[in-house]
């Protein structure tokens, strides 16, 4: 496949995915309102028309046929409406069509063959159209307002010169065709239409007449239309169905000849009604937006990281330091840092997308599970405008889907049980996103039955996972069992994930992007699962510290205070763990040289530095040899073979290359605390 075709395929997949997501949103709104308003009908028609056209251009037959059938269906709905008793059936049919188109699109993306046996589904759509058309014959049905058609509203300017010329040649009956603005190479589309007509109509003329050899005619056709001239009214009538069903036709009009006036006046022409397709009488507002392949943004981010490293290498060059820096160099280096920071912010902002792209997809899941499980729950979205890095959004899509399914399948109770428990008949699943500065907190909450602590412990005991008496486990420790591979308290396998099925995948995907998963639950009141994930993965502001010959970087967002302490400030808790008082409060103390078994000469508290760090869960103190200063660093992931040594769980998130070429290990203060 050449680069041009690959590029077209990428655009096709991107646009089709976007259109189908938009279609689901429209259908959910219509289902909620129990009605198809005119704007929704027009938008659904436009979506299907666009998918039909782009699929035909790419020669994806199954997508083209089904989209065309749905376009025909909504062409009728635009004209006549749909009776209220058919609205629910129409919505179900549209959702199944959307699912079919999504499945076919995924096959295209995976290079798999498309479905060839679509006759049954195609016939189902045809039958439904016949059913509603029989019911609405002779009047306008409820659900959609009657609309003026293109042939009633559009008045096209006729090229009198061309019409007069062709009339003189014996071709007085003309049809003017406009193609979709999205159509590429309009001259070739016109040539395809001409070839289709040759099998139906013997002799006819067309203008422009050099469409095969002159690419410049494409712009003229998009601007002025493509003219077809026929010798008789019968030939024109034969051509109209072909023109109407041609994939790229947007609208057309017949131009009927009127006899010339006496006295040698010019021949006049009038536009008769044509295709019953919508024609906008004004041009759509253009937006200054472009689509950019994510790989290009990844390359831009990598380049930005290299610039940050190089800038650090220049400003911290030992030769410059020893030679002494004059004021001009100092000013220039500060300006360079300022520009680098601004460039980084721009690069980061380009990659940021709202989590609504993931949140909105969950509406469809809740809707479908309500129907199949005969439950009644609604989805509440909070903070969906919160923006995170595109890579992170892609990584959390599957985990969020698992949690929403769990909430619907095993969290929200059936209506009868909720009423018996004194709860509202309608359950609630809440998706929430919150920016806390350097991290994003995403939570999935339901007001269902909650997690049965006893059932989890019983399952853990059967699997031999308990290392102490069951009564000594905290709720948080019990719920962590649910995140282990293959752990589930559900004995019956359903088509949806059970409470625990897939939760190890949730944990794995979230931890891959440096995040954490926590579970809270109250029996009878519901469950809340929270992801804490970084805002971005690429560049962080960190504080460099030294321990022996090793350098570490602590993210600035985790540092609360650094200070010198004396040996007599150290105390011990009941388990003989070191603690230290800061601002009248005691905090655990972790000595990095002991945690990582590093040889160092600084072992007494007075000789080193104490750093108070914290997360949303814990706060404690770290003891190191010295602070080396704040620096912006580029996060590099650790090699995958180090996973076998539990490096991430022991508190190492990655590494950074410093300006002098040395490597600093980046600390994850939460994992470091959990491991000690």
SELO-980220 format. One line per field, with one value per residue (C-alpha): x, y, z. Coordinates in Angstrom, 2 decimals. Each point is the difference from the previous one (the first is absolute). Example, Ala and Ser with C-alpha at 12.3 -4.5 7.8 and 13.67 -1.06 7.14 Angstrom:
# SELO-980220
px: [12.30|1.37]
py: [-4.50|3.44]
pz: [7.80|-0.66]
END
This chain:
# SELO-980220
px: [0.00|1.48|0.26|-2.88|-2.39|1.18|-0.63|-3.51|-0.68|1.13|-2.32|-2.86|0.42|0.32|-3.04|-2.17|0.82|-0.84|-3.28|-1.14|0.75|-2.02|-2.80|-0.19|-0.26|-2.86|-1.86|0.37|-1.45|-2.89|-0.69|-0.06|-2.43|-2.00|-0.01|2.05|0.21|0.72|3.59|0.79|-1.62|2.03|3.21|-0.56|-0.72|3.21|2.05|-1.29|0.43|3.62|0.85|-1.64|2.05|3.36|-0.54|-0.86|3.13|2.05|-2.00|-1.21|-3.23|-1.61|0.40|-1.28|-3.13|-1.15|0.76|-1.91|-3.00|-0.04|0.34|-3.07|-1.88|0.74|-0.69|-3.54|-0.08|1.06|-2.86|-2.80|1.12|-0.49|-2.97|0.63|-0.64|2.98|2.50|1.35|0.39|1.73|2.47|0.80|0.49|2.30|2.08|0.40|0.98|2.53|1.44|0.24|1.81|2.36|0.79|0.67|2.22|2.02|0.44|1.32|2.40|1.21|0.34|-2.70|-2.50|-3.32|-3.37|-1.41|-3.31|-1.96|-3.19|-1.98|0.84|-0.55|-3.43|-0.86|0.64|-2.08|-2.86|0.05|-0.11|-2.99|-1.74|0.34|-0.68|-3.25|-0.99|0.80|-1.38|-2.23|1.11|2.79|0.70|1.03|3.63|1.33|-1.20|-0.66|2.90|0.37|1.97|2.88|-2.02|-2.54|2.56|3.00|0.26|3.08|1.54|-0.01|2.88|-2.09|2.87|0.60|-3.73|-0.57|2.92|-1.19|-3.62|1.17|1.76|-3.21|0.50|-2.45|-0.70|2.65|0.75|2.40|1.77|1.90|2.35|0.86|2.54|1.98|0.36|3.56|0.73|-3.48|0.89|0.56|-3.30|-1.66|1.75|-1.28|-3.54|0.32|1.10|-2.98|-2.37|1.38|-1.58|-3.40|-0.13|1.39|1.05|0.49|2.40|1.68|1.83|2.85|0.77|3.72|-0.40|2.23|3.02|-0.27|0.36|-0.81|-3.64|-0.33|-0.16|-2.45|-2.31|0.01|-0.70|-2.49|-1.22|0.20|-2.43|-1.54|-1.97|-2.58|-1.82|-3.42|-1.95|-0.12|3.81|0.19|-2.61|2.07|3.11|-1.52|-0.07|3.67|0.93|-2.06|1.61|3.52|2.13|1.47|-3.13|-0.88|-2.93|-1.15|-2.62|-1.70|0.18|-2.94|0.11|-2.40|-0.64|1.92|-1.81|-1.16|2.35|3.14|0.22|2.23|-1.23|-1.05|0.06|-1.64|1.12|-2.41|0.05|2.84|1.33|-1.66|3.28|0.72|1.86|1.46|-0.56|3.02|3.54|0.94|2.28|3.52|2.07|3.75|0.66|2.26|0.42|3.50|1.23|0.83|3.39|1.02|-0.92|1.99|3.02|-0.52|-0.12|3.20|1.70|-1.21|1.55|3.31|-0.09|-0.53|2.96|2.24|-0.94|0.99|3.30|0.83|-0.85|1.72|3.13|2.97|2.29|-2.35|-0.38|3.75|0.58|-2.52|-3.27|-0.44|-3.32|-0.76|0.28|-2.10|-2.73|0.13|-0.26|-2.99|-1.70|0.74|-1.59|-3.05|-0.47|0.56|-2.68|-2.46|0.71|-0.53|-3.35|-1.16|1.09|-1.74|-3.21|-0.15|-0.08|-2.65|-3.54|-3.07|-0.94|-3.49|1.18|0.05|-2.80|-2.61|0.55|-1.19|-3.52|-0.52|1.25|-2.37|-2.88|0.60|0.50|-3.17|-1.94|1.73|0.13|-3.43|1.44|-0.60|3.12|1.17|3.50|1.21|3.10|2.05|3.06|-0.11|1.72|3.17|2.90|2.78|2.66|-1.39|2.11|-1.49|-3.57|0.54|1.42|-2.89|-2.81|-0.07|0.39|-2.91|-2.13|0.76|-1.03|-3.24|-0.93|0.77|-2.14|-2.92|0.34|0.81|-0.32|-3.42|-2.74|-3.22|-2.90|-1.84|3.06|0.66|-3.58|0.15|3.23|-1.64|2.03|-1.23|-1.16|2.48|3.65|2.86|3.43|2.24|3.11|2.16|3.26|1.93|3.30|1.97|3.02|2.47|-2.44|-3.45|-2.45|-2.56|-2.64|-2.86|-2.66|-3.25|-2.72|-0.47|0.42|3.67|2.68|-0.54|3.14|-0.69|-0.38|3.30|1.86|-1.56|1.16|3.46|0.27|-0.96|2.74|2.53|0.59|-0.49|3.21|-1.63|-3.34|-2.92|-1.09|3.32|-0.49|-1.14|-2.74|2.59|2.13|-3.03|-1.05|3.52|-0.63|-2.49|2.85|1.83|-0.07|-2.96|-1.51|-3.80|-2.73|-2.53|-0.68|-2.11|1.68|-2.02|0.62|1.18|2.96|-0.60|1.11|3.71|0.07|2.17|0.98|3.59|-0.07|-1.27|2.87|2.60|-1.10|-0.12|3.41|1.53|-0.56|1.31|-3.41|-1.53|-3.32|-1.91|-3.38|-2.48|-3.30|-2.80|-2.31|-3.46|1.04|2.36|3.57|2.52|3.10|2.54|2.90|2.74|1.90|2.64|-1.07|2.72|2.79|2.72|1.61|-0.13|1.47|2.10|2.36|3.32|1.38|3.08|0.44|3.58|0.96|-3.62|-2.24|-3.79|-2.65|-3.11|-2.91|-0.47|-3.74|0.72|2.35|-1.49|3.10|3.73|1.98|3.01|-0.65|1.98|0.52|-2.06|-3.06|-0.34|-2.52|-1.51|-3.54|-1.32|1.48|3.41|-0.26|1.67|-2.27|0.78|-2.01|-0.77|-2.28|-1.29|-0.86|1.86|0.90|1.66|3.63|1.46|3.78|0.69|3.42|-1.66|-3.01|2.24|3.11|2.28|3.43|0.36|2.02|-3.02|-1.92|-0.76|-3.00|1.96|2.34|-2.69|-3.30|-3.59|-2.75|-3.69|-1.90|-3.62|-2.73|-3.78|0.28|3.14|2.66|3.44|3.63|2.91|3.60|2.70|3.59|-0.64|-2.25|1.54|-2.58|-3.17|0.04|-2.42|0.56|-1.22|-1.52|1.41|-1.70|2.04|0.81|-2.77|2.37|0.32|-3.65|1.01|1.87|-3.07|1.80|-3.19|-1.55|3.14|-0.42|1.88|-2.23|2.60|3.21|1.21|3.10|1.61|1.95|3.38|-1.06|-0.60|-3.18|-2.38|-2.63|-3.50|-1.71|-3.65|-0.58|-3.23|1.56|3.11|-2.21|-1.98|3.19|1.50]
py: [0.00|3.35|2.99|1.81|-2.91|-0.46|3.69|-0.26|-3.09|1.80|2.91|-2.39|-1.87|3.20|1.66|-3.14|-0.64|3.60|-0.09|-3.26|1.33|3.10|-2.23|-1.85|3.30|1.15|-3.31|0.03|3.51|-1.00|-3.06|2.14|2.46|-2.82|2.01|0.80|3.78|1.49|0.95|-3.55|-1.49|2.31|-0.79|-3.78|0.30|2.00|-2.55|-2.91|1.90|0.82|-3.57|-1.33|2.31|-0.55|-3.78|-0.14|1.97|-2.54|-2.87|-1.40|-1.54|-1.15|3.44|1.69|-2.13|0.22|3.72|0.53|-1.93|2.06|3.15|-1.03|-0.73|3.44|1.67|-1.29|1.05|3.52|0.21|-1.79|-0.46|-3.19|-1.05|-0.01|-3.73|-0.66|2.29|-2.62|-2.56|2.59|0.83|-3.69|-0.46|3.03|-1.25|-3.39|1.75|2.10|-3.16|-1.67|2.99|0.15|-3.71|0.35|3.02|-2.02|-2.70|2.66|1.19|-3.55|-0.89|-2.68|-0.85|1.81|-1.71|-1.14|-1.51|3.12|-0.87|-0.85|3.25|1.98|-1.59|0.78|3.69|-0.14|-1.71|2.61|2.79|-1.67|-0.35|3.65|1.29|-1.95|1.48|3.61|0.00|2.95|2.19|1.21|-2.25|1.03|0.31|2.24|3.23|0.09|1.66|1.83|-2.08|1.09|-0.06|2.33|2.37|0.03|2.24|-0.70|2.45|-1.51|0.31|1.46|-0.16|-3.72|-0.73|2.00|-1.74|-3.50|0.86|0.97|-3.37|-1.82|-0.53|2.45|-1.94|0.61|-1.21|1.89|-2.15|1.14|-2.38|-0.07|2.63|-2.80|-1.82|-0.19|0.38|1.11|-0.40|-3.73|-0.25|1.60|-2.47|-2.90|1.38|0.33|-3.65|-1.10|1.94|-1.47|-3.36|1.67|2.84|-0.31|3.49|3.03|2.90|1.42|3.12|0.43|-2.47|-0.49|-1.59|-2.95|2.05|3.27|-0.19|3.71|-0.83|-1.38|3.49|1.21|-2.95|0.54|3.69|0.03|-3.58|-2.68|0.29|-2.94|0.62|-2.41|-0.06|-0.84|0.16|-3.81|-0.25|2.52|-1.98|-3.17|1.79|1.49|-3.21|-0.64|3.56|-0.14|-3.20|0.90|-0.13|3.49|1.91|2.75|1.48|0.58|1.92|-0.49|2.87|-0.05|2.02|2.88|1.06|3.02|3.31|1.57|2.58|-2.04|0.16|-2.36|-3.47|-0.13|-2.89|-0.79|-2.30|-2.79|-2.06|-2.51|-2.31|0.18|0.55|2.88|2.93|2.62|3.47|1.32|-1.27|-1.73|1.89|-1.26|-0.73|0.45|-3.57|-2.70|-3.68|-1.08|-3.57|-0.83|-1.42|3.47|1.42|-2.80|0.94|3.66|-0.89|-2.07|2.90|2.35|-2.31|0.03|3.81|0.09|-2.34|1.96|3.31|-1.47|-1.25|3.47|1.97|-2.47|-0.57|-0.33|1.92|2.98|-0.22|0.00|2.87|2.18|1.15|3.61|1.81|-0.34|-3.79|-0.14|2.11|-2.08|-3.27|1.31|1.05|-3.43|-1.66|2.27|-0.82|-3.70|0.05|1.77|-2.44|-2.91|1.40|0.37|-3.54|-1.34|1.94|-1.43|-3.52|0.78|-1.25|0.02|-3.23|0.49|-1.97|-3.05|0.97|0.48|-3.52|-1.38|1.32|-2.66|-2.77|1.05|0.21|-3.46|-1.68|1.58|-1.70|-3.39|-0.27|1.60|2.54|3.71|2.14|3.31|1.32|3.25|1.69|2.44|1.90|-1.45|3.16|-0.94|-0.36|-2.59|-1.26|-1.86|-3.09|-0.15|0.39|-2.98|-2.05|0.61|-0.70|-3.78|0.25|2.43|-2.25|-3.01|1.97|1.31|-3.54|-1.28|2.72|-0.85|-3.79|-0.55|3.38|1.36|-2.29|-0.93|2.40|-2.24|-0.40|3.75|0.76|-2.64|1.57|3.43|1.35|1.95|-2.33|1.60|-0.67|2.42|-0.55|3.05|0.66|2.78|1.66|2.55|1.79|0.21|1.80|-2.61|-2.90|-0.87|-1.84|-2.04|-1.90|-2.36|-0.08|-1.91|0.02|-3.75|-2.92|0.59|-2.68|-2.96|0.04|-3.51|-1.47|1.58|-1.38|-3.44|-0.06|1.22|-2.76|-2.65|1.29|-0.06|3.75|0.79|0.52|0.97|-0.48|1.34|2.34|1.87|1.08|3.57|0.70|1.54|-3.13|-2.23|1.96|-0.23|-3.74|0.96|1.45|-3.32|-2.03|-2.36|1.01|0.17|-0.64|-0.54|-3.68|0.53|1.15|2.64|1.81|2.91|0.03|-1.21|1.85|-0.73|-1.36|2.41|1.98|-1.23|1.46|3.26|0.10|-0.97|2.64|2.75|-0.89|0.02|3.74|0.55|-0.04|-1.60|-1.74|0.10|-1.49|1.14|-1.69|0.08|-3.06|1.00|3.48|-0.43|-0.18|2.60|-0.81|2.78|0.38|2.43|0.62|2.53|2.97|-0.85|-2.54|1.96|2.88|0.80|2.53|-1.86|0.46|-1.81|-1.68|-2.15|-3.19|-1.24|-0.10|-0.24|2.84|0.02|2.44|0.68|1.63|3.53|-0.60|-2.58|2.17|1.94|1.07|-0.69|0.68|-0.89|-2.11|-1.15|-3.56|0.58|0.87|-3.67|-2.06|-3.50|-1.30|-3.18|-2.13|1.68|1.85|3.41|3.03|3.73|3.01|2.77|2.88|-1.85|-3.10|-3.31|-1.50|-3.31|0.32|-2.00|0.06|-0.41|-1.57|-2.74|-0.41|-0.52|-1.38|2.80|0.55|3.54|1.85|2.05|-2.15|2.38|2.31|3.15|-0.62|-0.32|1.53|-0.95|0.50|-0.12|-1.51|-0.93|-1.33|0.12|-3.12|0.34|2.40|-0.98|1.11|-1.08|0.18|0.65|1.25|3.39|2.12|0.70|2.47|0.21|-0.97|-0.76|-3.59|-2.23|-3.24|-3.09|-3.35|-2.83|-3.09|-2.60|-2.75|1.88|-0.77|-3.40|1.78|1.97|3.27|2.03|-1.43|0.87|3.68|0.57|1.46|0.56|1.88|3.33|0.98|3.09|2.77|-1.55|-3.35|-1.69|-1.90|0.80|-2.47|1.50|-0.89|-0.98|1.08|-2.01|-3.31|0.71|0.43|-3.18|-2.02|1.07]
pz: [0.00|-1.02|2.29|-1.69|0.54|3.59|0.65|-1.46|2.11|3.17|-0.77|-0.77|3.30|2.03|-1.55|0.11|3.68|0.81|-1.94|1.63|3.49|-0.84|-1.30|3.32|1.87|-2.23|0.38|3.78|0.12|-2.28|2.13|3.13|-1.63|-1.63|-3.21|-3.10|-0.31|-3.46|0.85|1.12|-3.10|-2.25|1.84|-0.15|-3.73|-0.47|1.97|-2.06|-3.25|0.89|1.04|-3.15|-2.21|1.69|0.18|-3.69|-0.85|1.99|-1.57|3.34|-1.27|3.27|1.56|-3.15|-0.33|3.63|0.25|-3.26|1.32|3.21|-2.07|-2.02|3.22|1.44|-3.31|0.44|3.68|-1.02|-2.48|1.86|3.60|2.00|2.10|3.74|0.34|-2.29|1.72|2.40|-2.81|-2.17|2.78|0.53|-3.74|-0.14|2.92|-1.67|-3.22|1.92|1.57|-3.41|-1.50|2.99|-0.32|-3.74|0.66|2.51|-2.67|-2.35|2.69|0.63|-3.69|0.27|-2.76|0.26|0.39|-3.31|1.14|0.92|-1.87|3.16|1.76|-3.19|-0.40|3.62|-0.65|-3.20|1.84|2.75|-2.59|-1.68|3.36|1.01|-3.51|-0.10|3.34|-0.94|-3.53|-0.73|2.89|2.23|2.98|3.48|0.92|-2.75|-1.55|-3.74|-1.76|-3.24|-2.45|-2.13|-3.17|1.61|1.48|-2.35|-3.00|-2.10|-2.40|-3.47|-2.42|-2.83|-2.50|0.46|0.01|-3.20|-1.68|0.92|-0.89|-3.46|-0.28|0.88|3.76|1.63|3.22|2.67|3.52|2.25|2.61|3.09|1.79|3.69|1.02|1.70|-3.33|-1.21|-3.73|-1.03|-3.68|0.56|1.87|-3.02|-2.31|2.16|-0.29|-3.79|-0.25|2.11|-2.27|-3.22|0.92|0.46|-2.52|-3.50|-1.09|2.21|0.44|3.11|1.10|0.73|-2.78|0.82|3.43|-0.94|-1.00|1.91|3.81|0.21|-0.73|3.54|1.53|-2.64|0.64|3.76|-0.54|-2.90|-0.19|-2.69|-2.92|-1.87|-3.21|-1.48|-3.33|1.42|3.21|0.07|0.03|2.83|1.96|-0.40|1.23|3.15|2.12|-0.86|0.94|3.19|1.25|-1.09|3.16|-0.26|-1.06|2.44|-1.94|-3.55|-1.96|-3.31|-2.46|-2.36|-3.23|-0.64|-3.62|-1.19|0.09|-3.25|-1.31|0.45|3.76|1.92|0.94|3.61|2.41|3.26|2.79|0.71|3.15|0.30|2.66|3.38|1.80|2.33|-1.45|2.28|-1.38|1.86|0.27|3.27|2.34|-0.40|3.08|0.12|1.11|-1.36|0.84|0.98|0.26|3.63|-1.00|-1.16|3.41|1.64|-2.10|0.88|3.70|-0.29|-1.75|2.73|2.58|-1.81|-0.11|3.77|0.54|-2.39|1.61|3.35|-1.46|-1.31|3.14|2.35|-2.12|2.42|-2.34|0.04|3.75|0.60|-2.46|1.78|-1.49|-1.05|0.22|-3.70|0.12|3.15|-1.61|-3.17|1.93|1.97|-3.22|-1.48|3.03|-0.29|-3.68|0.65|2.70|-2.30|-2.82|2.37|1.14|-3.60|-0.90|3.08|-0.71|-3.54|1.44|2.59|-0.65|2.28|1.76|-1.42|-3.04|2.29|2.38|-2.72|-1.33|3.33|-0.58|-2.64|2.31|2.79|-2.46|-1.49|3.38|1.36|-2.78|0.15|3.81|0.49|2.38|0.32|0.42|-1.36|-0.55|1.59|-1.42|2.09|-1.20|-3.52|-1.30|1.94|-2.42|0.07|-2.39|-3.03|0.81|3.49|-1.28|-2.31|2.89|2.41|-2.47|0.60|3.81|0.25|-2.20|2.28|3.08|-1.51|-1.05|3.49|1.54|-2.28|0.19|3.67|1.67|-0.92|1.33|-1.85|0.51|2.45|2.24|0.03|0.99|2.75|1.31|0.11|-2.91|-3.03|-2.76|-2.38|0.76|-0.64|-1.50|0.31|-2.08|1.41|-1.02|2.02|-0.61|3.25|-1.43|-1.16|0.04|-1.28|2.26|-1.93|1.91|-0.85|2.73|0.27|2.65|-0.22|2.37|0.77|0.39|2.32|2.16|1.30|-3.48|-1.09|3.04|-0.49|-3.62|1.00|2.60|-2.57|-2.27|2.85|-0.10|3.69|1.95|3.31|1.77|-2.02|2.78|-0.18|-3.61|-0.54|-2.56|-2.31|0.16|-0.64|-3.08|-1.42|-0.50|-2.69|-2.05|-0.18|-3.26|-0.28|3.34|0.00|2.54|-2.77|-0.58|-3.13|-3.19|-1.88|-3.25|2.13|2.34|3.53|3.09|-0.34|-3.55|-1.91|3.10|-0.34|-3.51|1.47|2.49|-2.60|-2.51|2.60|1.44|-3.50|-0.10|3.53|1.64|3.07|0.67|3.27|0.93|2.65|0.74|2.52|0.06|-1.11|-1.05|-2.92|-1.28|-1.13|-2.03|-0.51|-2.42|0.84|-3.22|-1.06|-2.10|-2.49|-0.32|-1.71|1.91|3.73|2.38|2.52|2.93|-0.35|3.11|0.59|2.01|-0.11|-3.67|-1.18|-1.08|0.39|-1.18|2.06|-1.88|1.34|0.33|2.74|2.10|2.90|1.90|0.37|3.17|2.13|3.09|3.01|1.19|3.15|-2.10|-0.99|1.96|-0.43|-0.31|1.66|-2.80|0.45|-3.31|-0.14|0.15|0.05|1.14|-2.49|1.03|3.06|-2.00|-0.26|-3.38|-0.91|-1.15|-2.90|-0.47|-3.71|0.54|2.04|-2.34|-3.04|1.80|-1.20|1.55|1.36|2.60|1.07|2.44|2.87|-0.26|0.73|-2.93|-2.68|-1.07|0.87|-2.61|0.91|-2.92|-0.50|-2.27|0.34|2.20|2.12|1.24|1.34|0.11|-2.19|1.19|-2.65|-0.12|-1.64|-2.19|-3.42|-1.28|-2.05|-3.66|-2.79|-1.11|-2.80|1.25|-1.70|0.60|1.47|-2.12|0.21|1.18|3.32|0.77|1.34|2.81|1.18|-0.72|-0.39|3.16|1.95|-0.83|-3.30|-2.73|-2.68|-0.59|-1.37|-1.94|1.55|-1.68|0.82|-1.48|3.35|0.84|2.83|1.23|0.37|3.26|0.35|3.59|0.39|-1.08|2.09|3.07|-0.72|-0.39|3.34]
END
